[in-house]
Amino acid sequence: MKTEEKVVSMDGFRKPKESEVTSMNDLNVKTSQDISRMALLLALLAVLLAGVLFFKANQNLNSLSQDVTGLSSKVGTMDARMAELENLPAKSKRMVMGTMIMEMAQKASYLATQVDDKEQAAKLLQAMELLQQAKPAE
């Protein structure tokens, strides 16, 4: 048996064929097309991201305006309560004065029942009526 060796030249593998070699112009055109596609894709993604961010910010502003409206109504309630508290000293003063006047009227009524002189009793009852009329309104 005879062994034969086949020797293949590597020149065909090392050198690209002329038909397969693309010119620099073709490479530039293909590269610019790829870059323009990527730029278009990035622009679309940027527009989509801007839209999402806009609607999210709009939603946050709407909820914030609702919160501000709720707070303004609560502040109005607090102002009304503060106005009531400002009037509290005058109101309590009127209540104390009314209680003292009623106490004096009751004492005059009691004294009118205890005195023997009818003229003094009539004057005490008249004083009691005047004290009841002098009672401050609440």
C-alpha positions in Angstrom: 0.0 0.0 0.0 1.1 3.2 -1.0 0.3 6.3 1.0 -0.1 9.4 -0.8 -0.1 12.7 0.8 -2.3 15.4 -0.5 -0.9 18.8 -0.2 -3.4 21.6 -0.4 -2.2 25.1 -0.9 -3.2 27.6 1.8 -3.0 30.5 -0.5 -6.6 30.2 -1.3 -7.6 30.5 2.3 -5.2 33.3 3.2 -6.1 35.7 0.5 -9.7 36.8 0.2 -11.1 36.5 -3.2 -11.6 39.6 -5.2 -15.3 39.0 -5.6 -15.7 38.9 -1.8 -13.8 42.1 -1.1 -16.1 45.0 -0.5 -15.1 48.4 -1.3 -14.6 51.1 1.3 -17.6 52.9 0.0 -19.8 49.9 0.5 -18.6 49.5 4.1 -19.2 53.2 4.8 -22.7 53.0 3.4 -23.5 49.9 5.4 -22.0 51.5 8.6 -23.9 54.7 8.1 -27.2 52.8 7.6 -26.5 50.8 10.8 -25.7 54.0 12.8 -28.9 55.7 11.4 -31.0 52.7 12.4 -29.5 52.8 15.9 -30.1 56.6 16.1 -33.7 56.2 15.1 -34.2 53.4 17.6 -32.6 55.6 20.4 -34.8 58.5 19.4 -37.9 56.4 19.6 -36.9 55.1 23.0 -36.2 58.7 24.1 -39.7 59.8 23.0 -41.3 56.9 24.7 -39.4 57.5 27.9 -40.3 61.2 27.8 -44.0 60.3 27.4 -43.9 57.9 30.3 -42.1 60.5 32.5 -44.6 63.2 31.5 -47.7 61.1 32.4 -46.1 60.0 35.6 -45.3 63.6 36.6 -48.8 64.7 35.6 -50.3 62.0 37.8 -48.1 63.1 40.7 -49.1 66.7 40.2 -52.8 65.7 40.2 -52.4 63.8 43.5 -50.4 66.7 45.0 -53.1 69.2 44.1 -55.7 67.0 45.7 -53.6 66.8 48.8 -53.2 70.6 48.8 -57.0 71.0 48.5 -57.5 68.6 51.4 -55.0 70.5 53.5 -56.6 73.9 52.7 -60.0 72.6 54.0 -58.3 71.3 57.1 -56.6 74.7 57.6 -60.0 76.4 57.3 -61.4 74.1 60.0 -58.4 74.9 62.2 -58.9 78.6 61.7 -62.6 78.3 62.8 -61.5 76.4 65.9 -58.9 79.0 66.7 -61.5 81.8 66.4 -63.6 79.9 68.9 -60.7 79.6 71.3 -60.0 83.3 71.0 -63.6 84.0 72.1 -63.3 81.5 75.0 -62.0 84.0 77.6 -64.8 86.5 77.0 -67.3 83.6 77.0 -66.0 82.2 80.2 -66.0 85.7 81.7 -69.7 86.1 80.8 -70.5 82.7 82.3 -68.8 83.6 85.6 -70.6 86.9 85.7 -73.9 85.3 84.9 -73.4 82.7 87.7 -72.5 85.4 90.2 -75.6 87.5 89.2 -77.8 84.5 89.6 -76.3 83.7 92.9 -77.0 87.3 94.1 -80.6 87.0 92.8 -81.1 83.8 94.7 -79.7 85.4 97.9 -82.0 88.3 97.4 -85.0 86.0 96.9 -84.0 84.0 100.1 -83.7 87.3 102.1 -87.1 88.4 100.8 -88.6 85.3 102.4 -86.7 85.9 105.7 -87.4 89.6 106.4 -90.4 90.6 108.5 -91.0 93.9 106.8 -93.1 93.7 103.6 -91.5 96.8 102.2 -88.0 95.4 102.5 -89.3 92.1 101.0 -90.7 94.0 98.0 -87.4 95.8 97.5 -85.5 92.6 97.7 -87.8 90.9 95.1 -87.4 94.0 92.9 -83.6 93.7 93.2 -83.9 90.0 92.3 -85.8 90.9 89.1 -83.3 93.6 88.2 -80.4 91.1 88.7 -82.1 88.5 86.5 -82.5 91.2 83.8 -78.8 92.1 84.2 -77.7 88.5 83.4 -75.4 88.6 80.3 -76.5 86.7 77.3 -74.4 83.6 76.4 
